[in-house]
Amino acid sequence: MRAALALLPLTAVLAGCISVTATDVSDTPPRAAPGALGEASLINASGARVGRAVLSQGATGLLIRIEADGLTPGWHGVHIHATGECAAPFTSAGAHVNHGDPKAPHGLLNAGGPDDGDLPNIFADAAGQVRAELFTTRARIAEVGPGQWLWDADGSALVIHANADDHATQPIGGAGARVACGVMAAG
């Protein structure tokens, strides 16, 4: 009984911190976070706009907010690619941003990695919608700071893949075809 009473105040505090609101975000346009310095309009292989990524630089890394529609439900790999070009099938975006010396192998779970373009997977719900925020210390849009500079001469692109990234297999974690791409540009 004493243990149950000791937990009561913590439970009351936690209940006051959690707020869940159900909304239909498909009709809500993406909003840039305070301090946003860049964005990418995401297109599919047909050239149709399927979403947007908003880039916000922090003191210790880069926050990437992704809002996309029309993806196949399930997990998708996302990577930062070295060239700011998105001509279908998006191979024009090149390989991952990976300018380190020596270049790191792919994979957030790879003992020798990750490379600078690796990001966590995103999840598309049953309607094919993604609403996610990803953070990386391996890329930047500020002139100085941690990570690879994304505003170099040939720019950079954000690429969404057809499948989940297993974060270990070379060269892209089995993420499959590139299904959406956005050229990252200063906002």
C-alpha positions in Angstrom: 0.0 0.0 0.0 2.9 2.4 0.9 4.4 1.8 -2.6 1.1 2.6 -4.3 0.7 5.8 -2.4 4.3 6.8 -3.2 3.6 6.4 -6.9 0.4 8.5 -6.8 2.1 11.9 -7.0 4.3 10.8 -9.9 1.3 9.4 -11.8 -0.5 12.7 -11.3 2.4 14.7 -12.5 2.9 12.4 -15.6 -0.8 12.6 -16.4 -0.6 16.4 -16.4 2.3 16.3 -18.9 0.7 14.2 -21.6 -1.7 15.7 -24.1 -2.9 13.9 -27.2 -5.1 15.7 -29.8 -6.5 13.9 -32.8 -6.5 16.2 -35.9 -6.5 15.7 -39.6 -3.1 17.2 -40.6 -3.6 16.4 -44.3 -5.4 19.8 -44.7 -2.9 21.7 -42.6 0.0 23.2 -44.5 3.4 22.5 -43.1 4.7 25.3 -40.9 8.4 26.2 -40.6 9.7 25.9 -37.1 11.1 29.0 -35.5 14.6 29.6 -36.9 14.0 27.5 -40.0 16.8 28.2 -42.5 15.9 25.9 -45.3 13.4 23.7 -47.0 12.9 21.1 -49.7 9.7 20.5 -51.8 9.4 16.7 -52.1 8.3 15.3 -55.4 7.5 11.8 -56.6 8.8 10.1 -59.7 5.9 11.6 -61.8 7.0 15.1 -60.7 4.0 15.7 -58.4 4.5 17.5 -55.1 4.0 15.0 -52.3 5.3 17.1 -49.3 7.9 19.3 -47.8 10.9 19.1 -45.5 11.7 22.1 -43.3 15.3 22.4 -42.0 16.1 24.2 -38.8 19.7 24.6 -37.6 20.4 24.2 -33.9 23.6 24.7 -31.9 24.4 21.0 -31.9 22.8 19.7 -35.2 20.1 19.9 -37.8 16.4 19.3 -37.3 14.5 18.0 -40.4 10.7 18.1 -40.2 9.1 16.0 -42.9 5.5 16.1 -43.9 4.6 13.9 -46.9 1.5 12.2 -48.4 1.0 9.5 -51.0 3.7 7.1 -49.8 3.2 3.3 -49.5 2.2 2.6 -45.9 5.0 1.3 -43.7 8.7 2.2 -42.9 10.8 4.2 -45.4 14.5 4.9 -45.4 15.5 8.6 -45.6 18.9 9.9 -46.5 20.7 13.2 -47.3 22.2 12.9 -50.8 25.3 14.8 -52.1 23.8 16.6 -55.1 20.9 19.0 -55.2 19.1 17.5 -58.2 15.9 15.5 -58.3 15.4 14.1 -61.9 13.4 10.9 -61.7 14.4 8.2 -60.8 16.4 10.5 -58.5 19.8 8.9 -59.2 20.8 12.5 -60.1 20.9 13.2 -56.4 24.1 11.1 -56.3 25.3 9.1 -53.3 24.9 10.0 -49.6 26.6 13.1 -48.3 29.8 11.5 -47.0 32.8 13.8 -47.3 34.7 12.4 -44.3 38.2 11.2 -44.6 38.1 8.2 -44.7 34.5 7.9 -45.8 32.4 6.0 -43.3 30.3 3.0 -44.3 26.5 3.3 -44.4 24.4 2.5 -41.3 23.3 4.0 -38.0 24.0 0.6 -36.5 27.2 -0.1 -38.4 30.2 -0.2 -36.0 32.3 1.8 -38.6 29.5 4.2 -39.5 27.3 6.0 -39.9 27.9 8.0 -43.1 27.0 11.7 -43.0 23.7 11.1 -45.0 22.3 8.5 -42.7 19.0 9.3 -40.9 16.4 7.3 -39.0 13.5 5.7 -40.9 10.1 7.4 -41.2 6.7 5.7 -41.0 3.8 6.3 -43.4 0.5 5.5 -41.8 -2.4 3.6 -43.5 -3.3 6.7 -45.6 0.4 7.0 -46.7 1.0 10.1 -44.6 4.3 10.9 -42.8 4.6 13.5 -40.1 8.1 13.2 -38.6 11.1 15.2 -37.2 14.6 13.8 -37.5 17.8 15.2 -36.0 21.3 14.8 -37.1 24.7 16.1 -36.0 26.3 14.9 -39.2 24.9 17.7 -41.5 24.5 21.4 -41.2 23.1 24.5 -43.0 24.8 27.0 -40.8 28.1 28.3 -42.0 29.9 26.8 -39.0 29.2 24.0 -36.7 29.0 20.2 -36.6 28.4 18.1 -39.7 28.7 18.3 -43.4 27.9 21.7 -45.1 24.8 21.1 -47.3 24.9 24.4 -49.2 28.1 23.5 -51.2 28.5 24.3 -54.9 26.2 21.4 -56.1 23.8 21.5 -53.2 22.1 18.5 -51.5 18.9 16.6 -51.7 16.6 14.7 -49.2 15.6 11.3 -50.6 12.9 9.0 -49.4 13.2 5.3 -50.3 10.6 2.6 -51.0 11.7 0.3 -48.1 13.0 0.6 -44.5 16.7 1.0 -44.0 18.2 -1.8 -41.9 21.0 0.6 -40.8 23.8 -1.8 -41.6 23.7 -3.4 -45.1 25.9 -1.8 -47.7 25.4 0.5 -49.6 22.0 1.8 -48.5 20.6 -0.7 -45.9 18.3 -2.4 -48.4 16.1 0.7 -48.6 15.4 0.1 -52.3 14.2 2.5 -55.0 14.1 6.3 -54.5 10.4 7.2 -54.4 10.5 10.9 -53.4 13.2 13.6 -53.6 13.6 17.3 -52.6 16.4 19.7 -53.4 17.3 21.4 -50.1 17.6 25.2 -50.4 17.9 28.1 -48.1 14.5 29.4 -47.0 
